[in-house]
Amino acid sequence: MLNETRLRLPGKLLAAPFPGDERLELFRFALAESSPAAAGCGLQWLGGDLRAEYWQGENPASGGDDEGVSWSRSGDLLFLGLALPDSAGSDPCATAQSIYERLLAAAARAGCPALLRAWNYMPAITHGSGDSERYRRFCQGRAAALDAAGYGDDALCAATAIGGSEPLMRVYLLCAPKPGINIENPRQVSAFHYPREYGPRSPAFARATVVGGQQGSLLLLISGTASVVGHQSVHEGDVAAQLEEVIRNVEHLAETAAEKVGRPALAGFSESTLMRVYVRHSRDWPMVEKRLRQRWPGVRLAGLKGDVCRSELLVELEAVTAA
């Protein structure tokens, strides 16, 4: 059984629905309360009891601008963000490559090259056909930057990629000097091992990453998770059935993580869990919210209107949970 001293955890992190003095980054979802200091997703907030996420460290946070990249730091934890113009009719490959090159360079300059979590938001994510699909082109650009910086499959991290209507590509990275522990889901093929039918370059992310939390806790950072078994989408056109598959996937992933790091409490979701839930159609949110609250009472939910990276998929969720 692994213990914390062998995990080489990078820092002390907290994600909470309330502010703290050591705020590292703020994701605000309810646009009516938007602020220049808040990192945005560019997506419509549909409801829930999670209006914002406050990512905090144990040390006082500082921040600034590094050659156009916004940064905030608390101890060994570094948040980076960059947004560039992007549109439905453009090829996002060069934009993705440029964003990732600049973010990875900023992480290296700060002495925090290890990736712990990534968020990617872009318009019209599934527009185009075949290898011209915008998500596939995004994956190619991101991979080019990762390859050039020497990041292999073992250096990837939990990530989300969601489409919206805002004419920007937004990418946020959580970084540290040392990596967390990546977790893969036995029910799913690892994204970086997807077959050629999903594009010339596979998506670059781990299913989840475990990092050190505050007061000796561990945080499980779960990637955007959809109704995929093996590498194939299932329950096409049935949002309720897809949601059940998502639930099975994230529960199995949490159980796998709990066993790997020797922290049984990570296997469950409770008041210490925050979830962003992305639905393609706004009309599906009430049903999705009701089912998730039934399954996991106490979990804090943010409903967002966003397109999953496969056109047949209707719902996706990500989570951060502590134990």
C-alpha positions as CSV (number, residue, x, y, z in Angstrom):
1,M,0.0,0.0,0.0
2,L,1.3,3.5,-0.9
3,N,1.5,6.1,1.8
4,E,1.8,9.9,1.5
5,T,5.6,10.1,2.0
6,R,6.1,7.9,-1.1
7,L,3.6,9.9,-3.2
8,R,5.9,12.8,-3.6
9,L,3.0,15.2,-3.4
10,P,3.7,18.7,-4.7
11,G,1.9,20.9,-2.2
12,K,-1.1,21.6,0.0
13,L,-4.2,22.3,-2.0
14,L,-7.8,23.0,-1.3
15,A,-10.8,23.4,-3.6
16,A,-13.8,24.9,-1.9
17,P,-17.1,26.7,-2.6
18,F,-16.0,29.6,-0.3
19,P,-13.2,32.1,-0.3
20,G,-10.0,32.0,1.8
21,D,-7.1,34.3,2.4
22,E,-4.7,32.1,0.4
23,R,-6.8,32.1,-2.8
24,L,-4.8,30.7,-5.6
25,E,-7.4,30.9,-8.3
26,L,-11.1,31.6,-8.6
27,F,-13.4,30.0,-11.2
28,R,-16.7,31.8,-11.2
29,F,-19.6,30.2,-13.1
30,A,-22.6,32.5,-12.4
31,L,-21.9,35.3,-14.9
32,A,-24.1,37.7,-13.0
33,E,-21.3,37.8,-10.4
34,S,-18.4,37.9,-12.8
35,S,-15.2,39.7,-11.8
36,P,-12.0,40.6,-13.6
37,A,-10.2,38.6,-11.0
38,A,-12.2,35.4,-11.8
39,A,-11.2,32.7,-14.3
40,G,-14.1,32.0,-16.6
41,C,-15.3,29.1,-18.6
42,G,-17.2,31.2,-21.2
43,L,-20.2,28.9,-20.6
44,Q,-23.8,29.6,-19.6
45,W,-24.4,28.8,-15.9
46,L,-27.6,26.7,-15.7
47,G,-27.9,26.3,-11.9
48,G,-26.8,24.4,-8.9
49,D,-25.4,25.3,-5.5
50,L,-21.9,25.8,-6.7
51,R,-21.5,29.3,-8.1
52,A,-17.7,29.4,-7.9
53,E,-14.7,27.3,-7.0
54,Y,-12.0,28.8,-4.8
55,W,-8.7,27.0,-5.3
56,Q,-6.4,27.7,-2.4
57,G,-3.0,26.9,-1.0
58,E,-1.6,27.0,2.5
59,N,0.7,29.9,1.8
60,P,-0.1,33.5,0.9
61,A,-0.8,33.8,-2.8
62,S,0.8,36.2,-5.3
63,G,0.1,36.8,-8.9
64,G,0.9,38.7,-12.1
65,D,1.6,38.4,-15.8
66,D,4.4,36.5,-17.5
67,E,4.7,37.5,-21.2
68,G,0.9,37.6,-21.5
69,V,0.2,34.5,-19.3
70,S,-1.7,35.2,-16.1
71,W,-0.3,33.4,-13.1
72,S,-1.0,33.0,-9.4
73,R,1.2,31.1,-6.9
74,S,0.9,29.7,-3.4
75,G,4.0,27.9,-2.3
76,D,4.8,25.2,-4.8
77,L,1.4,25.4,-6.5
78,L,1.1,27.5,-9.7
79,F,-2.1,28.4,-11.6
80,L,-1.6,29.6,-15.2
81,G,-4.2,30.9,-17.7
82,L,-4.2,32.2,-21.2
83,A,-7.0,33.0,-23.7
84,L,-6.6,33.7,-27.4
85,P,-9.2,34.6,-30.1
86,D,-10.8,31.5,-31.7
87,S,-13.9,31.0,-33.8
88,A,-16.0,28.3,-35.2
89,G,-14.7,28.8,-38.8
90,S,-11.0,28.7,-37.9
91,D,-8.5,26.0,-37.6
92,P,-7.6,25.8,-33.8
93,C,-4.4,23.8,-34.3
94,A,-2.0,26.7,-34.3
95,T,-3.9,28.5,-31.5
96,A,-3.8,25.4,-29.3
97,Q,-0.1,24.9,-30.0
98,S,0.7,28.6,-29.2
99,I,-1.3,28.6,-26.0
100,Y,0.3,25.4,-24.7
101,E,3.8,26.5,-25.7
102,R,3.4,29.7,-23.8
103,L,1.9,28.1,-20.7
104,L,4.5,25.3,-20.6
105,A,7.3,27.9,-21.0
106,A,5.9,29.9,-18.1
107,A,5.6,26.8,-15.9
108,A,9.2,25.9,-16.7
109,R,10.4,29.5,-15.8
110,A,8.6,29.2,-12.5
111,G,10.2,25.9,-11.7
112,C,6.8,24.1,-11.8
113,P,6.9,21.9,-14.9
114,A,4.7,19.1,-13.5
115,L,1.1,19.3,-14.7
116,L,-1.6,18.5,-12.1
117,R,-4.9,19.7,-13.8
118,A,-5.9,21.3,-17.1
119,W,-9.1,22.9,-18.4
120,N,-9.6,23.6,-22.1
121,Y,-12.6,25.7,-23.4
122,M,-13.1,26.5,-27.0
123,P,-16.0,27.3,-29.4
124,A,-17.6,24.8,-31.8
125,I,-15.5,21.9,-30.5
126,T,-17.1,19.3,-32.8
127,H,-17.5,21.4,-35.9
128,G,-15.9,19.9,-39.0
129,S,-15.7,16.3,-40.2
130,G,-13.0,13.6,-40.1
131,D,-9.6,14.8,-39.2
132,S,-10.7,18.4,-39.9
133,E,-12.9,18.3,-36.8
134,R,-12.0,21.2,-34.5
135,Y,-11.3,19.0,-31.5
136,R,-9.0,16.7,-33.5
137,R,-7.1,19.8,-34.7
138,F,-6.9,21.1,-31.1
139,C,-5.5,17.7,-30.0
140,Q,-2.8,18.0,-32.8
141,G,-1.8,21.5,-31.7
142,R,-1.7,20.6,-28.0
143,A,0.3,17.4,-28.7
144,A,2.9,19.4,-30.8
145,A,3.5,21.7,-27.8
146,L,3.7,18.8,-25.3
147,D,6.1,16.9,-27.6
148,A,8.4,19.8,-28.1
149,A,8.5,20.4,-24.3
150,G,9.3,16.7,-23.7
151,Y,6.0,15.7,-22.0
152,G,5.3,11.9,-22.5
153,D,2.2,10.0,-21.6
154,D,3.4,9.6,-18.0
155,A,3.6,13.4,-17.6
156,L,0.0,14.1,-18.5
157,C,-2.7,15.0,-16.0
158,A,-6.4,15.2,-15.4
159,A,-8.1,17.5,-17.9
160,T,-11.4,18.7,-19.4
161,A,-12.1,19.9,-22.9
162,I,-15.5,21.5,-23.5
163,G,-17.1,23.5,-26.3
164,G,-19.1,26.7,-26.0
165,S,-20.0,29.8,-28.1
166,E,-17.5,32.3,-26.7
167,P,-15.0,33.3,-29.5
168,L,-12.0,32.4,-27.3
169,M,-9.9,29.4,-26.6
170,R,-9.2,29.4,-22.9
171,V,-6.7,27.1,-21.2
172,Y,-5.9,26.9,-17.5
173,L,-3.1,24.8,-16.0
174,L,-2.4,23.8,-12.3
175,C,1.3,23.1,-12.0
176,A,3.9,22.2,-9.4
177,P,7.5,21.2,-9.2
178,K,6.7,17.5,-8.8
179,P,3.9,15.4,-10.3
180,G,0.8,14.0,-8.6
181,I,-0.3,10.4,-9.1
182,N,-2.2,9.7,-12.3
183,I,-5.1,7.2,-12.2
184,E,-6.6,5.3,-15.1
185,N,-10.1,3.8,-15.3
186,P,-10.1,0.0,-15.9
187,R,-13.5,0.5,-17.6
188,Q,-12.0,2.8,-20.2
189,V,-9.1,2.7,-22.6
190,S,-6.6,5.4,-21.6
191,A,-7.2,8.5,-23.7
192,F,-3.6,8.6,-24.9
193,H,-4.1,5.0,-26.3
194,Y,-7.2,5.7,-28.3
195,P,-7.2,4.0,-31.8
196,R,-6.6,6.0,-35.0
197,E,-10.3,6.4,-35.7
198,Y,-10.4,9.3,-33.1
199,G,-7.8,11.3,-34.9
200,P,-4.1,11.4,-35.8
201,R,-3.2,12.4,-32.3
202,S,-4.9,10.9,-29.3
203,P,-6.3,13.2,-26.5
204,A,-3.6,14.1,-24.0
205,F,-4.9,13.5,-20.5
206,A,-5.1,11.1,-17.6
207,R,-8.5,10.0,-16.2
208,A,-7.6,11.5,-12.8
209,T,-4.8,12.8,-10.8
210,V,-4.2,12.6,-7.0
211,V,-2.4,15.5,-5.3
212,G,-1.7,16.6,-1.7
213,G,-4.4,18.4,0.1
214,Q,-4.5,20.5,3.3
215,Q,-4.1,19.1,6.8
216,G,-2.8,15.7,5.5
217,S,-5.7,15.1,3.1
218,L,-5.5,14.0,-0.5
219,L,-7.4,15.5,-3.4
220,L,-8.7,13.4,-6.3
221,L,-9.0,15.5,-9.4
222,I,-11.3,13.7,-11.9
223,S,-11.1,14.6,-15.6
224,G,-14.2,15.4,-17.6
225,T,-15.9,12.0,-17.8
226,A,-18.6,11.0,-20.3
227,S,-20.5,7.9,-21.4
228,V,-17.5,6.1,-22.8
229,V,-16.8,2.4,-22.2
230,G,-13.6,1.1,-23.6
231,H,-13.0,3.8,-26.2
232,Q,-16.6,3.8,-27.6
233,S,-19.5,6.2,-26.9
234,V,-22.5,4.3,-25.6
235,H,-26.2,5.1,-25.3
236,E,-26.2,7.6,-28.2
237,G,-29.2,10.0,-28.0
238,D,-30.3,8.9,-24.5
239,V,-29.1,11.5,-21.9
240,A,-30.5,9.6,-18.9
241,A,-28.7,6.4,-19.9
242,Q,-25.5,8.3,-20.6
243,L,-25.7,9.9,-17.2
244,E,-25.9,6.5,-15.6
245,E,-22.8,5.4,-17.5
246,V,-21.0,8.6,-16.3
247,I,-21.9,7.8,-12.7
248,R,-20.5,4.2,-13.1
249,N,-17.3,5.6,-14.7
250,V,-16.6,8.2,-12.0
251,E,-17.4,5.8,-9.1
252,H,-15.2,3.1,-10.6
253,L,-12.4,5.6,-11.1
254,A,-12.7,6.9,-7.5
255,E,-12.6,3.3,-6.2
256,T,-9.5,2.6,-8.3
257,A,-7.8,5.8,-7.0
258,A,-8.7,5.0,-3.4
259,E,-7.1,1.5,-3.7
260,K,-4.0,2.8,-5.5
261,V,-3.1,5.4,-2.9
262,G,-4.4,3.6,0.2
263,R,-7.1,6.2,1.1
264,P,-10.4,4.3,1.2
265,A,-12.4,7.5,1.8
266,L,-11.6,8.8,-1.7
267,A,-13.9,6.1,-3.1
268,G,-17.0,8.1,-2.1
269,F,-18.5,11.6,-2.9
270,S,-19.8,13.8,-0.2
271,E,-19.9,17.4,1.1
272,S,-16.2,17.7,0.3
273,T,-16.9,17.1,-3.4
274,L,-17.3,19.8,-6.1
275,M,-18.6,18.9,-9.5
276,R,-18.9,20.8,-12.7
277,V,-21.6,19.2,-14.9
278,Y,-21.7,20.0,-18.6
279,V,-24.9,19.4,-20.6
280,R,-25.3,19.9,-24.4
281,H,-29.0,20.9,-24.1
282,S,-30.2,23.2,-21.3
283,R,-33.5,21.3,-21.1
284,D,-31.6,18.3,-19.7
285,W,-30.2,20.1,-16.7
286,P,-33.1,19.6,-14.3
287,M,-33.2,15.9,-14.8
288,V,-29.4,15.6,-14.5
289,E,-29.3,17.7,-11.4
290,K,-32.1,15.7,-9.7
291,R,-30.4,12.4,-10.5
292,L,-27.0,13.5,-9.3
293,R,-28.4,14.8,-6.0
294,Q,-30.3,11.5,-5.5
295,R,-27.1,9.6,-6.1
296,W,-24.7,11.8,-4.1
297,P,-26.5,13.9,-1.5
298,G,-24.4,16.8,-0.3
299,V,-22.2,17.1,-3.4
300,R,-21.9,20.7,-4.6
301,L,-23.0,21.0,-8.3
302,A,-22.5,23.6,-11.0
303,G,-24.6,23.1,-14.1
304,L,-23.0,24.5,-17.3
305,K,-24.2,24.5,-20.9
306,G,-21.3,23.0,-22.9
307,D,-20.6,20.6,-25.7
308,V,-18.8,17.4,-25.0
309,C,-15.9,16.7,-27.4
310,R,-17.9,14.0,-29.2
311,S,-21.1,15.1,-31.0
312,E,-23.1,12.1,-29.8
313,L,-22.3,12.7,-26.1
314,L,-24.8,14.8,-24.2
315,V,-23.5,15.1,-20.7
316,E,-20.1,15.1,-18.9
317,L,-18.9,15.9,-15.4
318,E,-15.7,16.6,-13.7
319,A,-15.0,16.5,-9.9
320,V,-12.6,17.3,-7.2
321,T,-13.0,15.5,-3.9
322,A,-10.9,15.3,-0.7
323,A,-10.3,12.6,1.9
